[in-house]
Amino acid sequence: MKKRMGRPSKGPRSYVNSPIADAAVAKLERYCELTGEAKGPTVARIFEAHLDDLGLEELEAGAAQPRFELDESKRTA
């Protein structure tokens, strides 16, 4: 029996579901219509491209900073 050759695996994947505003979906659908791309891979590509914009490194660095507790009884103003 002949072995079938398919497309190579993209590796482990997870699904993330999120509601998206109707106006954004309309633009996405129009883009996909014009390019022939499927919505799922298009959204994944856009999402992955903007992950660095979240500033994860800065958030992690801030989480490592010591926290100072304020005495609320001495609060003025």
trRosetta pair geometry for C-beta under 8 A, 3 or more apart (Angstrom, degrees):
i j d omega theta_ij theta_ji phi_ij phi_ji
10 13 6.5 42 90 -55 109 118
16 47 7.9 161 65 -168 138 167
20 24 5.1 -104 166 84 105 123
20 25 5.3 128 100 -59 112 93
20 28 7.6 23 129 -5 153 146
21 24 4.6 85 67 8 88 105
21 25 7.0 -159 94 -8 44 87
22 25 5.5 -56 -146 37 34 112
22 26 6.3 39 155 -24 67 103
23 26 5.7 -50 -150 30 31 114
23 27 6.8 30 152 -15 62 103
24 27 5.8 -54 -153 36 35 110
24 28 6.3 37 149 -20 67 106
25 28 5.4 -53 -146 38 34 115
25 29 6.1 35 155 -20 67 105
26 29 5.9 -53 -146 37 28 110
26 30 6.4 29 154 -18 62 106
27 30 5.7 -55 -148 37 31 111
27 31 6.2 35 153 -21 65 105
28 31 5.6 -54 -149 35 30 113
28 32 6.3 26 155 -16 65 107
28 39 6.0 68 150 -133 116 97
28 42 6.7 149 -159 107 96 133
28 43 6.9 19 -144 -72 140 93
29 32 5.7 -55 -145 39 31 110
29 33 6.2 37 152 -24 64 106
29 39 7.1 -14 -90 -89 61 118
30 33 5.5 -52 -147 34 31 115
30 34 6.4 25 156 -15 64 107
31 34 6.0 -63 -151 39 28 106
31 35 6.1 -1 162 3 67 116
31 37 7.4 -27 130 53 88 114
31 42 6.8 149 107 -169 121 152
32 35 6.2 -66 -132 51 27 94
32 36 7.5 -108 178 68 57 3
32 37 5.2 -102 -128 76 73 75
32 38 6.6 32 -148 -150 125 11
32 39 5.4 -45 -72 -72 159 68
32 42 5.9 -122 -83 -12 99 158
35 42 7.9 125 71 -96 139 130
37 41 6.3 -117 -178 79 102 108
37 42 4.9 108 126 -65 129 111
38 41 5.2 74 69 21 96 101
38 42 6.7 -167 88 -10 46 95
39 42 5.7 -69 -149 40 29 113
39 43 6.1 25 162 -18 70 108
40 43 6.1 -58 -147 36 26 106
40 44 6.3 24 156 -17 63 110
41 44 5.5 -54 -143 39 34 115
41 45 6.2 37 157 -23 67 104
42 45 5.8 -53 -149 34 29 111
42 46 6.5 25 154 -14 63 106
43 46 5.8 -57 -148 39 32 109
43 47 6.0 33 155 -21 66 111
44 47 5.7 -56 -143 39 28 113
44 48 6.1 25 160 -16 64 109
45 48 6.1 -56 -144 39 25 107
45 49 6.4 28 156 -22 61 109
46 49 5.8 -59 -151 34 28 113
46 50 6.6 5 160 -3 63 113
47 50 6.4 -79 -154 45 26 97
47 51 7.0 50 152 -53 64 89
48 51 5.9 -23 -152 -14 37 117
50 53 4.8 -31 -172 18 76 125
50 54 7.7 94 140 -33 74 83
51 54 6.0 -36 -172 3 47 116
51 56 7.7 -6 163 -18 85 127
52 56 7.9 -88 -130 15 39 100
54 59 7.8 -40 140 -7 89 133
55 58 4.3 -31 175 37 101 119
55 59 6.0 108 116 -24 85 92
56 59 5.6 -57 -148 38 33 112
56 60 6.2 31 156 -18 68 106
57 60 5.8 -56 -147 38 30 109
57 61 6.3 30 154 -19 65 107
58 61 5.6 -53 -145 37 31 112
58 62 6.3 32 154 -19 64 107
59 62 5.7 -56 -149 37 30 112
59 63 6.4 34 152 -24 64 105
60 63 5.6 -50 -148 31 34 114
60 64 6.8 33 153 -21 62 103
61 64 5.8 -57 -156 31 34 112
61 65 7.4 46 145 -34 61 95
62 65 5.6 -39 -160 8 42 117
70 75 7.2 65 148 -76 120 101
71 74 4.7 43 97 17 109 109
71 75 7.6 -162 101 -38 60 75
72 75 5.3 -22 -160 -16 48 123
